Amino acid sequence: MSKAAAPLIELASADPSIAQEMTRWLSHLGAERRLSPKTLEAYGRDLRQCLDFLCAHWGERVTLSRFAALEATDIRAFMAMRRADDIAGRSLMRALAGLRSFGRFLEREGKGKVGALSAIRAPKVAKTLPKPLPMASAKRLADADERAGEERETWVLARDAAVMALLYGSGLRISEALGLKRREVPRPGEGDVLIVTGKGNKTRMVPVLQNVLALVQEYVAMCPYPLPAEGPIFLGARGGPLSPRIIQLAMERLRGALGLPDSATPHALRHSFATHLLSRGGDLRAIQELLGHSSLSTTQIYTGIDSERLLEVYASAHPRR
């Protein structure tokens, strides 16, 4: 049985030929390129915004032939409009990447070559260093007693502490921690590694501390819902899969209680894991493997963090003449 075609996208600013190719393009990216639904949604939104702009810019609905004849000035005008709306450089870069992808798709399908897109430089993106937490603060986030005054069930507090302990203790992404199945997390004394499924469905092996496993086991013992081996180990208050937003909210409450800055997020615990390992002599390539980075250049951002820390120490401790 053949797979049903995706419903045709409706566009007020472009004619049906553009809508048809846009529908096929997004289906291709999802089925063949296996891009995530969120990326597909962002690419589709970016293209819609561009078509809306061009319709107003040209004073007529965008046709396939007119889009293929785009000029560099048209693209620059669209990017300038987006930048005027305070759109960040990364979002502009993604928008340009999506437009180029659509242009390449049209060319492969014999619908014209949008040469102007390749003539536009990608916007510069300022490199922002992750902000790790102090070691003592990172450890306190995994202590359920820090939230003892909250009107929440004890097992929920134990669950949140266990998740945060995994983020900091093993450097997991929040999606990786919440994606763990019961059978994938050993009991204390019965193992010391996790097999984690990361981006692109790639698996990797990461070590896990026994005290972290003890926190997970403490939560498991308190959880009022069944935890089958093949099901998620972390559950929400009603017994369904735990949402990342719940952990983010728990972190927000802890920030206030511990006097931490807004940069203290669940992902900051992963940054702290890498930075603290590096500051204690950890090998950069080993840390790359632990984090699941496909490129060493992604991991090398942590050398910048550690260099900042070393410069602070030098400035405060080095004897002056």
Backbone as numpy.savetxt, mean C-alpha at the origin, in Angstrom:
# Nx Ny Nz CAx CAy CAz Cx Cy Cz
-17.83 -22.57 -21.78 -18.69 -21.38 -21.78 -17.80 -20.13 -21.78
-18.05 -19.24 -22.70 -17.22 -18.04 -22.79 -17.57 -17.07 -21.68
-16.57 -16.33 -21.28 -16.75 -15.36 -20.20 -17.54 -14.17 -20.70
-18.49 -13.71 -19.89 -19.33 -12.58 -20.29 -18.49 -11.32 -20.42
-18.80 -10.53 -21.44 -18.06 -9.29 -21.65 -18.41 -8.28 -20.57
-17.43 -7.43 -20.24 -17.66 -6.40 -19.23 -18.66 -5.39 -19.76
-19.54 -4.87 -18.90 -20.52 -3.86 -19.37 -19.81 -2.62 -19.89
-20.37 -2.05 -20.94 -19.75 -0.89 -21.57 -19.78 0.31 -20.64
-18.64 0.96 -20.50 -18.52 2.16 -19.67 -19.25 3.31 -20.36
-19.95 4.10 -19.57 -20.65 5.26 -20.13 -19.84 6.52 -19.87
-19.66 7.32 -20.92 -18.88 8.55 -20.82 -19.68 9.71 -21.41
-19.87 10.74 -20.63 -20.59 11.91 -21.14 -19.70 12.78 -22.00
-18.39 12.70 -21.77 -17.47 13.60 -22.46 -16.84 12.99 -23.71
-17.15 11.73 -24.01 -16.53 11.07 -25.17 -17.55 10.21 -25.89
-17.27 9.93 -27.14 -18.24 9.15 -27.91 -18.08 7.65 -27.62
-19.02 6.82 -28.07 -19.03 5.39 -27.73 -17.75 4.64 -28.13
-17.07 5.10 -29.16 -15.85 4.39 -29.58 -14.79 4.45 -28.49
-14.66 5.60 -27.84 -13.72 5.74 -26.72 -14.18 4.86 -25.56
-15.47 4.88 -25.26 -16.00 4.09 -24.15 -15.75 2.61 -24.37
-15.92 2.16 -25.62 -15.69 0.75 -25.93 -14.22 0.36 -25.72
-13.31 1.21 -26.20 -11.89 0.90 -26.05 -11.45 0.99 -24.59
-12.02 1.93 -23.85 -11.69 2.05 -22.43 -12.14 0.80 -21.66
-13.33 0.30 -21.99 -13.84 -0.92 -21.36 -12.91 -2.10 -21.66
-12.50 -2.24 -22.90 -11.62 -3.34 -23.30 -10.25 -3.21 -22.65
-9.75 -1.98 -22.57 -8.44 -1.72 -21.96 -8.42 -2.13 -20.48
-9.43 -1.70 -19.73 -9.47 -2.04 -18.31 -9.66 -3.54 -18.11
-10.44 -4.18 -18.96 -10.60 -5.64 -18.88 -9.28 -6.34 -19.14
-8.54 -5.82 -20.12 -7.22 -6.38 -20.44 -6.25 -6.23 -19.26
-6.25 -5.06 -18.63 -5.35 -4.84 -17.50 -5.69 -5.76 -16.33
-6.98 -6.02 -16.15 -7.39 -6.89 -15.05 -7.11 -8.35 -15.33
-7.43 -8.80 -16.54 -7.30 -10.23 -16.87 -5.89 -10.63 -17.26
-5.23 -9.83 -18.09 -3.92 -10.19 -18.60 -2.78 -9.66 -17.72
-2.89 -8.42 -17.30 -1.83 -7.82 -16.49 -2.03 -8.06 -15.00
-3.22 -8.51 -14.63 -3.56 -8.84 -13.23 -3.34 -7.65 -12.29
-3.70 -6.45 -12.76 -3.62 -5.29 -11.88 -4.72 -5.36 -10.84
-4.46 -4.79 -9.69 -5.42 -4.85 -8.59 -6.67 -4.02 -8.92
-7.81 -4.36 -8.32 -9.03 -3.58 -8.54 -8.85 -2.10 -8.21
-8.08 -1.80 -7.17 -7.87 -0.40 -6.79 -7.09 0.34 -7.87
-6.08 -0.32 -8.46 -5.31 0.31 -9.54 -6.19 0.54 -10.76
-7.01 -0.45 -11.09 -7.91 -0.32 -12.23 -8.89 0.84 -12.01
-9.40 0.94 -10.78 -10.33 2.03 -10.46 -9.64 3.39 -10.62
-8.38 3.48 -10.15 -7.64 4.74 -10.24 -7.34 5.09 -11.70
-6.92 4.09 -12.50 -6.64 4.34 -13.92 -7.89 4.80 -14.65
-9.01 4.13 -14.37 -10.26 4.51 -15.02 -10.68 5.93 -14.64
-10.51 6.26 -13.36 -10.86 7.61 -12.89 -9.97 8.66 -13.56
-8.66 8.37 -13.66 -7.73 9.32 -14.28 -8.09 9.56 -15.74
-8.42 8.49 -16.46 -8.77 8.65 -17.88 -10.07 9.44 -18.02
-11.05 9.17 -17.17 -12.30 9.93 -17.21 -12.04 11.42 -17.01
-11.18 11.73 -16.01 -10.88 13.13 -15.73 -10.20 13.78 -16.92
-9.32 13.04 -17.58 -8.64 13.59 -18.76 -9.64 13.84 -19.88
-10.54 12.89 -20.11 -11.54 13.05 -21.17 -12.49 14.21 -20.86
-12.88 14.35 -19.59 -13.73 15.48 -19.20 -13.02 16.80 -19.47
-11.71 16.84 -19.14 -10.93 18.06 -19.37 -10.84 18.37 -20.86
-10.52 17.33 -21.67 -10.36 17.54 -23.11 -11.67 17.99 -23.75
-12.78 17.44 -23.28 -14.10 17.83 -23.81 -14.33 19.33 -23.59
-14.00 19.79 -22.38 -14.17 21.22 -22.08 -13.12 22.06 -22.81
-11.90 21.51 -22.90 -10.77 22.20 -23.53 -11.00 22.42 -25.02
-11.56 21.40 -25.68 -11.78 21.47 -27.12 -13.19 21.97 -27.46
-14.10 21.93 -26.50 -15.46 22.37 -26.77 -16.29 21.36 -27.52
-15.91 20.09 -27.47 -16.68 19.03 -28.13 -16.34 17.68 -27.51
-17.23 16.71 -27.72 -16.98 15.38 -27.19 -15.74 14.78 -27.86
-15.00 14.00 -27.06 -13.74 13.43 -27.56 -14.03 12.19 -28.39
-13.47 12.18 -29.59 -13.59 11.01 -30.46 -12.27 10.24 -30.43
-12.30 9.02 -30.93 -11.10 8.20 -30.95 -10.01 8.84 -31.80
-10.39 9.36 -32.96 -9.42 9.97 -33.86 -8.83 11.24 -33.26
-9.68 12.02 -32.56 -9.18 13.26 -31.96 -8.25 12.95 -30.79
-8.57 11.89 -30.01 -7.70 11.51 -28.89 -6.34 11.05 -29.41
-6.34 10.30 -30.52 -5.08 9.82 -31.10 -4.23 10.98 -31.60
-4.88 12.11 -31.92 -4.15 13.28 -32.42 -3.79 14.25 -31.30
-3.86 13.80 -30.05 -3.50 14.65 -28.90 -2.15 15.32 -29.12
-2.02 16.53 -28.66 -0.74 17.23 -28.70 -0.18 17.35 -27.29
1.13 17.54 -27.22 1.78 17.64 -25.92 1.21 18.79 -25.09
0.81 19.87 -25.76 0.25 21.02 -25.04 -1.08 20.66 -24.36
-1.83 19.74 -24.98 -3.09 19.30 -24.38 -2.82 18.54 -23.08
-1.84 17.65 -23.12 -1.50 16.85 -21.93 -0.95 17.76 -20.84
-0.10 18.70 -21.22 0.48 19.61 -20.22 -0.62 20.46 -19.57
-1.60 20.86 -20.37 -2.70 21.65 -19.83 -3.52 20.82 -18.83
-3.74 19.54 -19.15 -4.46 18.66 -18.24 -3.69 18.47 -16.94
-2.37 18.24 -17.05 -1.55 18.03 -15.86 -1.50 19.30 -15.01
-1.46 20.46 -15.68 -1.44 21.73 -14.95 -2.75 21.93 -14.19
-3.86 21.55 -14.81 -5.16 21.65 -14.15 -5.20 20.76 -12.92
-4.67 19.55 -13.03 -4.67 18.62 -11.89 -3.77 19.14 -10.78
-2.63 19.69 -11.18 -1.70 20.20 -10.16 -2.32 21.40 -9.44
-3.10 22.20 -10.16 -3.76 23.35 -9.54 -4.78 22.92 -8.49
-5.25 21.67 -8.60 -6.17 21.12 -7.61 -5.43 20.49 -6.44
-4.13 20.80 -6.32 -3.28 20.28 -5.24 -3.14 18.76 -5.28
-3.10 18.20 -6.48 -2.88 16.76 -6.62 -1.40 16.48 -6.44
-1.07 15.48 -5.63 0.32 15.16 -5.33 1.03 14.61 -6.56
2.37 14.74 -6.53 3.18 14.28 -7.65 2.99 12.82 -7.98
2.82 11.97 -6.95 2.63 10.54 -7.19 1.33 10.27 -7.94
0.28 11.02 -7.61 -0.99 10.85 -8.30 -0.90 11.31 -9.75
-0.15 12.39 -9.97 0.06 12.86 -11.35 0.86 11.84 -12.15
1.85 11.24 -11.50 2.66 10.22 -12.16 1.79 9.02 -12.54
0.91 8.62 -11.61 0.01 7.49 -11.90 -0.93 7.84 -13.04
-1.45 9.08 -13.05 -2.36 9.49 -14.12 -1.67 9.42 -15.47
-0.44 9.90 -15.54 0.31 9.86 -16.80 0.59 8.42 -17.21
0.92 7.56 -16.23 1.17 6.16 -16.53 -0.08 5.49 -17.09
-1.24 5.81 -16.52 -2.48 5.25 -17.02 -2.80 5.71 -18.43
-2.61 7.00 -18.70 -2.87 7.53 -20.04 -1.93 6.89 -21.06
-0.66 6.71 -20.67 0.29 6.06 -21.58 -0.11 4.62 -21.85
-0.59 3.94 -20.81 -1.03 2.56 -20.98 -2.20 2.49 -21.95
-3.14 3.41 -21.82 -4.29 3.44 -22.73 -3.82 3.74 -24.15
-2.87 4.68 -24.28 -2.33 5.00 -25.60 -1.65 3.81 -26.25
-0.87 3.04 -25.44 -0.21 1.84 -25.99 -1.24 0.79 -26.41
-2.30 0.69 -25.62 -3.36 -0.28 -25.95 -4.01 0.08 -27.29
-4.32 1.37 -27.48 -4.91 1.80 -28.75 -3.99 1.51 -29.92
-2.69 1.72 -29.70 -1.72 1.47 -30.78 -1.67 -0.02 -31.14
-1.65 -0.89 -30.10 -1.61 -2.33 -30.36 -2.87 -2.81 -31.08
-3.99 -2.13 -30.79 -5.25 -2.52 -31.42 -5.46 -1.86 -32.78
-4.46 -1.10 -33.23 -4.56 -0.46 -34.53 -5.51 0.72 -34.57
-5.70 1.37 -33.42 -6.64 2.49 -33.34 -5.94 3.85 -33.31
-4.67 3.88 -33.69 -3.94 5.14 -33.74 -2.82 5.19 -32.72
-1.83 6.01 -32.98 -0.70 6.17 -32.08 -0.75 7.54 -31.42
-0.82 7.54 -30.08 -0.89 8.79 -29.33 0.54 9.18 -28.97
1.25 9.72 -29.95 2.67 10.02 -29.77 2.96 11.08 -28.73
2.01 11.99 -28.50 2.27 13.09 -27.57 2.52 12.61 -26.15
1.94 11.46 -25.77 2.08 10.98 -24.40 3.52 10.62 -24.06
4.26 10.13 -25.04 5.66 9.75 -24.78 6.57 10.97 -24.71
6.07 12.11 -25.16 6.88 13.33 -25.16 6.80 14.10 -23.85
5.91 13.65 -22.96 5.70 14.35 -21.69 6.58 13.73 -20.61
7.32 14.55 -19.91 8.12 14.05 -18.80 7.24 13.74 -17.60
7.59 12.68 -16.90 6.86 12.35 -15.68 7.14 13.41 -14.62
6.13 13.79 -13.85 6.35 14.81 -12.81 7.32 14.31 -11.75
8.07 15.24 -11.18 9.00 14.87 -10.13 8.24 14.58 -8.84
8.69 13.55 -8.16 8.07 13.15 -6.89 9.10 13.30 -5.79
8.76 14.09 -4.82 9.70 14.28 -3.70 9.83 12.98 -2.92
11.07 12.59 -2.64 11.31 11.38 -1.85 11.05 11.68 -0.38
10.12 10.93 0.18 9.84 11.11 1.60 10.32 9.88 2.36
11.10 10.12 3.39 11.61 9.03 4.19 10.54 8.56 5.16
10.41 7.24 5.31 9.49 6.75 6.33 9.93 7.25 7.71
8.98 7.41 8.61 9.30 7.90 9.95 9.15 6.76 10.95
10.26 6.15 11.34 10.17 5.05 12.30 9.85 5.56 13.70
9.31 4.69 14.51 9.01 5.02 15.90 10.21 4.68 16.78
10.35 5.35 17.91 11.37 4.93 18.88 11.10 3.48 19.29
12.17 2.76 19.59 12.02 1.34 19.90 11.06 1.10 21.07
11.18 1.92 22.11 10.33 1.73 23.29 8.85 1.94 22.95
8.57 2.95 22.10 7.18 3.23 21.72 6.61 2.11 20.87
7.42 1.57 19.97 6.96 0.47 19.12 6.57 -0.73 19.96
7.34 -1.00 21.00 7.04 -2.14 21.88 5.75 -1.89 22.68
5.55 -0.65 23.11 4.36 -0.33 23.92 3.07 -0.49 23.10
3.16 -0.28 21.78 1.98 -0.42 20.94 1.46 -1.85 20.93
2.34 -2.80 21.20 1.95 -4.21 21.22 1.59 -4.69 22.63
1.35 -3.75 23.54 1.00 -4.09 24.92 -0.48 -3.76 25.14
-1.30 -4.81 25.28 -2.75 -4.60 25.44 -3.08 -3.79 26.69
-2.21 -3.82 27.69 -2.47 -3.08 28.93 -2.49 -1.57 28.70
-1.85 -1.10 27.60 -1.85 0.33 27.30 -3.26 0.85 27.00
-4.19 -0.06 26.68 -5.56 0.33 26.33 -6.56 -0.20 27.35
-6.06 -0.49 28.54 -6.90 -1.13 29.55 -8.12 -0.30 29.92
-8.04 1.02 29.78 -9.15 1.88 30.16 -10.25 1.98 29.11
-10.04 1.43 27.93 -11.03 1.53 26.86 -12.21 0.57 27.11
-13.39 0.99 26.69 -14.57 0.14 26.84 -14.67 -0.83 25.67
-13.73 -1.75 25.63 -13.70 -2.76 24.58 -13.45 -4.12 25.21
-13.95 -5.15 24.55 -13.78 -6.49 25.09 -12.30 -6.85 25.16
-11.95 -7.64 26.16 -10.55 -7.98 26.40 -9.95 -8.70 25.21
-10.72 -9.56 24.55 -10.17 -10.31 23.43 -9.86 -9.40 22.24
-10.64 -8.33 22.10 -10.38 -7.37 21.01 -9.06 -6.64 21.26
-8.82 -6.23 22.50 -7.57 -5.56 22.83 -6.39 -6.51 22.63
-6.58 -7.78 23.00 -5.51 -8.78 22.81 -5.25 -9.01 21.32
-6.33 -9.02 20.53 -6.19 -9.19 19.08 -5.38 -8.05 18.46
-5.74 -6.81 18.79 -5.04 -5.66 18.22 -3.57 -5.65 18.62
-3.28 -6.01 19.87 -1.90 -6.06 20.34 -1.12 -7.12 19.57
-1.75 -8.26 19.29 -1.07 -9.33 18.54 -0.76 -8.90 17.11
-1.72 -8.21 16.48 -1.50 -7.73 15.10 -0.32 -6.76 15.08
-0.31 -5.80 15.99 0.76 -4.79 16.00 2.11 -5.42 16.33
2.09 -6.46 17.17 3.33 -7.17 17.47 3.89 -7.84 16.22
3.01 -8.36 15.37 3.46 -8.97 14.11 4.01 -7.92 13.14
3.37 -6.75 13.09 3.82 -5.69 12.19 5.24 -5.25 12.56
5.47 -5.09 13.86 6.79 -4.63 14.31 7.78 -5.79 14.45
7.32 -6.92 14.97 8.24 -8.03 15.22 8.71 -8.75 13.98
7.88 -8.76 12.92 8.25 -9.48 11.69 8.25 -8.59 10.45
7.94 -7.29 10.62 7.98 -6.36 9.49 6.91 -6.61 8.46
5.75 -7.09 8.88 4.68 -7.40 7.93 3.91 -6.16 7.51
3.39 -6.19 6.30 2.38 -5.23 5.89 1.10 -5.60 6.62
0.23 -4.63 6.83 -1.01 -4.93 7.55 -1.85 -5.95 6.79
-1.85 -5.88 5.46 -2.62 -6.85 4.66 -2.04 -8.25 4.82
-0.72 -8.35 4.99 -0.08 -9.65 5.16 -0.44 -10.27 6.51
-0.44 -9.43 7.55 -0.78 -9.92 8.88 -2.23 -10.39 8.93
-3.14 -9.58 8.36 -4.55 -9.93 8.40 -4.90 -11.05 7.43
-4.00 -11.34 6.50 -4.22 -12.43 5.55 -3.74 -13.78 6.06
-3.11 -13.81 7.24 -2.61 -15.08 7.77 -3.75 -16.02 8.15
-3.59 -17.29 7.79 -4.54 -18.31 8.20 -4.11 -18.90 9.54
-5.05 -19.48 10.24 -4.76 -20.06 11.56 -3.61 -21.07 11.48
-3.63 -21.93 10.44 -2.61 -22.98 10.34 -1.22 -22.42 10.03
-1.16 -21.19 9.56 0.13 -20.60 9.17 0.88 -19.97 10.33
0.25 -19.89 11.48 0.89 -19.27 12.65 1.15 -20.35 13.68
2.43 -20.71 13.91 2.72 -21.78 14.87 2.42 -21.37 16.30
2.16 -22.33 17.15 2.03 -22.07 18.58 3.41 -21.78 19.15
3.48 -21.09 20.26 4.79 -20.85 20.90 5.50 -22.16 21.17
6.77 -22.23 20.80 7.56 -23.43 21.01 7.44 -24.46 19.91
6.55 -24.23 18.93 6.35 -25.20 17.85 6.83 -24.69 16.50
7.49 -23.56 16.48 8.01 -23.00 15.23 8.46 -21.58 15.45
9.22 -21.06 14.51 9.71 -19.68 14.64 9.72 -18.94 13.32
8.94 -19.41 12.34 8.85 -18.73 11.05 7.40 -18.67 10.59
7.13 -17.67 9.75 5.83 -17.53 9.10 6.04 -17.58 7.59
5.12 -18.20 6.87 5.11 -18.13 5.41 4.06 -17.09 5.05
4.53 -15.96 4.54 3.67 -14.80 4.31 3.42 -14.63 2.82
2.19 -14.31 2.46 1.84 -13.99 1.07 1.79 -12.48 0.93
2.70 -11.92 0.12 2.80 -10.48 -0.04 2.25 -10.00 -1.36
2.79 -8.86 -1.82 2.32 -8.27 -3.07 2.57 -9.23 -4.24
1.64 -9.22 -5.18 1.77 -10.08 -6.35 1.66 -11.56 -6.01
1.04 -11.89 -4.87 0.89 -13.27 -4.40 2.23 -13.98 -4.22
3.28 -13.22 -3.99 4.59 -13.82 -3.73 4.69 -14.21 -2.27
5.21 -15.40 -2.03 5.37 -15.86 -0.65 6.81 -15.69 -0.21
6.98 -15.47 1.08 8.33 -15.38 1.64 8.30 -15.90 3.07
9.45 -16.28 3.55 9.56 -16.80 4.90 10.14 -15.71 5.79
9.48 -15.42 6.92 9.98 -14.42 7.85 10.03 -15.01 9.25
11.04 -14.65 10.03 11.10 -15.15 11.41 10.07 -14.47 12.28
9.66 -15.14 13.33 8.72 -14.57 14.27 9.19 -14.90 15.69
9.16 -13.92 16.55 9.64 -14.09 17.92 8.64 -14.89 18.75
9.18 -15.62 19.72 8.30 -16.44 20.56 7.35 -15.59 21.39
7.81 -14.41 21.83 6.90 -13.57 22.62 5.77 -13.01 21.75
6.03 -12.85 20.44 4.97 -12.43 19.52 3.96 -13.57 19.35
4.47 -14.79 19.19 3.58 -15.95 19.08 2.75 -16.13 20.35
3.36 -15.79 21.49 2.63 -15.89 22.75 1.46 -14.91 22.78
1.66 -13.70 22.24 0.58 -12.71 22.17 -0.53 -13.19 21.24
-0.14 -13.80 20.11 -1.14 -14.33 19.18 -1.94 -15.45 19.86
-1.23 -16.33 20.55 -1.90 -17.44 21.22 -2.83 -16.95 22.33
-2.44 -15.89 23.00 -3.28 -15.30 24.05 -4.60 -14.81 23.45
-4.50 -14.16 22.27 -5.71 -13.71 21.58 -6.55 -14.91 21.15
-5.90 -15.94 20.58 -6.62 -17.13 20.09 -7.41 -17.77 21.23
-6.80 -17.85 22.40 -7.46 -18.46 23.56 -8.68 -17.66 24.00
-8.66 -16.33 23.79 -9.77 -15.48 24.21 -10.86 -15.33 23.15
-10.51 -15.53 21.89 -11.45 -15.25 20.79 -12.73 -16.07 20.95
-13.89 -15.43 20.93 -15.15 -16.14 21.16 -15.67 -16.88 19.93
-15.01 -16.73 18.80 -15.48 -17.35 17.56 -14.58 -18.53 17.17
-15.13 -19.49 16.41 -14.30 -20.60 15.93 -13.20 -20.07 15.01
-12.03 -20.69 15.10 -10.90 -20.31 14.25 -10.40 -21.56 13.52
-11.08 -21.96 12.44 -10.65 -23.16 11.70 -9.27 -22.95 11.07
-8.57 -24.06 10.85 -7.20 -24.01 10.36 -7.06 -23.26 9.05
-8.05 -23.39 8.17 -7.96 -22.75 6.85 -8.56 -21.35 6.82
-9.10 -20.89 7.94 -9.70 -19.57 7.99 -8.72 -18.53 8.50
-9.07 -17.23 8.39 -8.18 -16.18 8.90 -8.05 -16.28 10.41
-6.85 -16.01 10.91 -6.63 -16.10 12.35 -7.16 -14.88 13.08
-7.20 -13.73 12.39 -7.68 -12.51 13.03 -9.10 -12.19 12.55
-10.02 -12.10 13.51 -11.42 -11.86 13.18 -11.90 -10.52 13.74
-12.93 -9.98 13.08 -13.54 -8.75 13.55 -14.49 -9.01 14.70
-15.08 -7.96 15.22 -15.94 -8.07 16.40 -17.16 -8.96 16.17
-17.60 -9.09 14.91 -18.77 -9.91 14.60 -18.40 -11.28 14.03
-17.11 -11.60 14.02 -16.69 -12.92 13.57 -16.25 -13.01 12.12
-16.34 -11.88 11.38 -15.87 -11.89 9.99 -14.40 -11.53 9.91
-13.84 -11.50 8.70 -12.43 -11.11 8.55 -12.19 -9.71 9.11
-11.05 -9.51 9.73 -10.73 -8.23 10.35 -10.33 -7.21 9.29
-10.93 -6.03 9.35 -10.62 -4.96 8.41 -9.37 -4.20 8.84
-8.50 -3.83 7.88 -7.33 -3.01 8.23 -7.72 -1.70 8.91
-8.90 -1.18 8.58 -9.33 0.09 9.16 -9.47 -0.02 10.68
-9.84 -1.17 11.18 -9.99 -1.36 12.63 -8.64 -1.21 13.32
-7.59 -1.75 12.71 -6.25 -1.62 13.28 -5.76 -0.18 13.18
-6.10 0.48 12.08 -5.72 1.89 11.93 -6.38 2.74 13.02
-7.64 2.46 13.31 -8.35 3.21 14.36 -7.75 2.92 15.73
-7.38 1.65 15.95 -6.75 1.29 17.23 -5.43 2.05 17.39
-4.69 2.18 16.30 -3.42 2.92 16.34 -3.68 4.40 16.63
-4.74 4.96 16.05 -5.07 6.37 16.31 -5.35 6.60 17.79
-6.07 5.67 18.41 -6.35 5.81 19.84 -5.07 5.71 20.66
-4.19 4.78 20.27 -2.93 4.62 20.99 -2.02 5.82 20.81
-2.07 6.45 19.65 -1.25 7.65 19.42 -1.56 8.69 20.47
-2.85 8.89 20.71 -3.25 9.87 21.70 -2.81 9.48 23.10
-2.95 8.20 23.42 -2.62 7.74 24.77 -1.12 7.81 25.03
-0.31 7.56 23.99 1.14 7.51 24.16 1.84 8.80 23.74
1.05 9.76 23.25 1.65 11.03 22.83 2.52 10.90 21.59
2.10 10.06 20.65 2.87 9.84 19.43 2.36 10.74 18.30
3.21 11.05 17.32 2.79 11.92 16.21 1.85 11.21 15.25
1.25 11.98 14.33 0.33 11.41 13.34 1.02 10.42 12.41
2.35 10.51 12.32 3.08 9.58 11.45 3.14 8.18 12.03
2.69 8.00 13.28 2.67 6.68 13.90 1.46 5.91 13.39
1.65 5.18 12.32 0.59 4.39 11.69 0.98 2.92 11.74
0.05 2.00 11.43 0.45 0.59 11.38 1.63 0.34 10.45
1.67 1.06 9.32 2.79 0.85 8.38 4.10 1.37 8.97
4.02 2.36 9.87 5.23 2.87 10.51 5.91 1.79 11.35
5.14 0.81 11.82 5.74 -0.30 12.58 6.62 -1.14 11.67
6.21 -1.32 10.43 7.04 -2.05 9.45 8.32 -1.27 9.17
8.19 0.06 9.01 9.37 0.90 8.82 10.30 0.80 10.03
9.70 0.78 11.21 10.50 0.72 12.43 11.26 -0.59 12.51
10.60 -1.68 12.13 11.24 -3.00 12.09 12.52 -2.95 11.24
12.42 -2.38 10.03 13.58 -2.34 9.12 14.66 -1.41 9.65
14.25 -0.25 10.14 15.22 0.74 10.61 15.98 0.24 11.83
15.27 -0.37 12.77 15.92 -0.85 13.98 16.86 -2.01 13.69
16.49 -2.87 12.72 17.41 -3.95 12.32 18.68 -3.36 11.71
18.50 -2.37 10.84 19.64 -1.76 10.17 20.55 -1.06 11.17
19.95 -0.37 12.14 20.76 0.36 13.11 21.57 -0.58 14.00
21.15 -1.84 14.06 21.87 -2.82 14.88 22.75 -3.72 14.03
23.05 -3.27 12.82 24.00 -4.00 11.98 23.39 -4.99 11.03
22.09 -4.93 10.83 21.45 -5.86 9.90 21.90 -5.65 8.47
22.04 -6.75 7.73 22.47 -6.68 6.32 21.32 -6.20 5.45
21.61 -5.26 4.55 20.56 -4.64 3.74 19.83 -5.66 2.87
20.58 -6.61 2.29 19.94 -7.61 1.42 19.07 -8.58 2.24
19.51 -8.88 3.44 18.69 -9.74 4.31 17.39 -9.03 4.67
17.49 -7.72 4.96 16.30 -6.95 5.28 15.37 -6.86 4.07
15.96 -6.76 2.88 15.17 -6.77 1.65 14.32 -8.04 1.56
14.93 -9.18 1.86 14.21 -10.44 1.81 13.11 -10.49 2.86
13.41 -10.00 4.06 12.43 -10.03 5.14 11.22 -9.17 4.82
11.46 -8.02 4.18 10.37 -7.10 3.85 9.59 -7.52 2.61
10.21 -8.38 1.78 9.55 -8.79 0.55 9.66 -7.77 -0.55
10.70 -6.91 -0.50 10.93 -5.94 -1.57 11.52 -6.65 -2.78
10.98 -6.39 -3.97 11.51 -7.00 -5.18 12.81 -6.34 -5.61
13.01 -5.08 -5.22 14.20 -4.34 -5.62 14.95 -3.84 -4.39
16.27 -3.94 -4.44 17.08 -3.46 -3.32 16.95 -1.95 -3.18
16.70 -1.25 -4.28 16.60 0.21 -4.22 15.45 0.63 -3.31
14.39 -0.19 -3.24 13.27 0.12 -2.34 13.72 0.05 -0.89
14.53 -0.96 -0.59 15.01 -1.14 0.78 16.05 -0.08 1.15
16.78 0.42 0.16 17.88 1.35 0.45 17.40 2.66 1.04
16.09 2.94 0.97 15.57 4.17 1.59 15.85 4.15 3.09
15.96 2.96 3.66 16.21 2.86 5.11 17.63 3.28 5.47
18.55 3.23 4.52 19.90 3.71 4.80 19.86 5.22 5.02
18.92 5.90 4.32 18.76 7.34 4.52 18.25 7.64 5.90
17.32 6.83 6.38 16.80 7.01 7.73 17.92 6.85 8.74
18.68 5.78 8.57 19.71 5.49 9.56 20.82 6.54 9.50
21.11 7.04 8.31 22.12 8.10 8.19 21.69 9.34 8.95
20.39 9.66 8.87 19.87 10.81 9.62 20.09 10.61 11.12
19.81 9.39 11.59 19.98 9.11 13.02 21.45 9.24 13.42
22.35 8.73 12.56 23.78 8.80 12.87 24.26 10.24 12.90
23.74 11.05 11.98 24.13 12.46 11.95 23.65 13.18 13.21
22.46 12.81 13.69 21.96 13.42 14.93 22.87 13.06 16.11
23.27 11.78 16.16 24.17 11.34 17.23 25.50 12.07 17.15
26.02 12.19 15.91 27.30 12.87 15.71 27.21 14.32 16.19
26.11 14.99 15.77 25.97 16.40 16.12 25.86 16.64 17.63
25.22 15.68 18.33 25.02 15.87 19.77 26.19 15.36 20.62
26.95 14.39 20.09 27.95 13.74 20.94 29.40 14.00 20.54
29.66 14.41 19.30 31.04 14.57 18.88 31.67 15.78 19.59
32.88 15.61 20.18 33.51 16.74 20.89 33.86 17.87 19.94
33.55 19.09 20.37 33.87 20.28 19.59 35.26 20.79 20.00
35.85 21.53 19.13 37.15 22.13 19.46 36.96 23.24 20.49
